[in-house]
Amino acid sequence: MNVIEILEAWNASIRQKSEYPLAHFFYDDCKIEYFGRVQIQSKDEHLKWCREIPRRNA
């Protein structure tokens, strides 16, 4: 996997409030762990988070 592609997909998913194109980078049983926080998200939880976080005005 190319990290640039993953970061661009993550950014696009947040901007578009869509789970695509990020969803295809994650296995169905993947877990996302946050450094410095006691929080682990499933694929579905993370994609939901991407759709729901407020957009920042740039």
N, C-alpha and C positions, 0 to 999 in steps of 0.2 A: 504494500500500500504506500502511496505517496502522501506524505503528511500535508503538503500544500493542497492537494485535492480534497482531503478530509476537512481541513480548515475552511476551504472555500465552500464546501457543501454545508458545513455547520453554519457558516455565516449566511448563506442563501436561505437555509431552512428558517433561521431566526427572522431574517428580513421579510421573507414571504409568508411567515407564520404557517409553515407547511412542514410536514415530516420529510418531504422529498426535497432535495436529493440525498439528504443525510441517511435515511433509513437503510439504504442498501449497503452501507458500510458496516453495519452492526449485525452480528449473529443474533438470532432470536433470544438466546439465553445469556447474552452479554450483561455485564454489570459495570456501571460507571461509578468510580469512587473518586471523591473530591479530596484533594490534598488539604490538610489543615482543618477539615470538617469531618464530623462523624456522620457521613451521609453516603449511602449507596443507592443508585437508581437502576432500575431495569431498563431495557431498551424502550418499552412502552412509556415508562415514567419520564425518561429523558426526552423523548420525542414530544410528549405532551408539554413538558416544560419549554421546549423550543417554540412551540406554538403559542404559549400563554404569556411569556415574559413581555413586559412592555417595551416598545421600541423607544430608543433614545433619539432625540433630535440631534442631527449632526450639523 
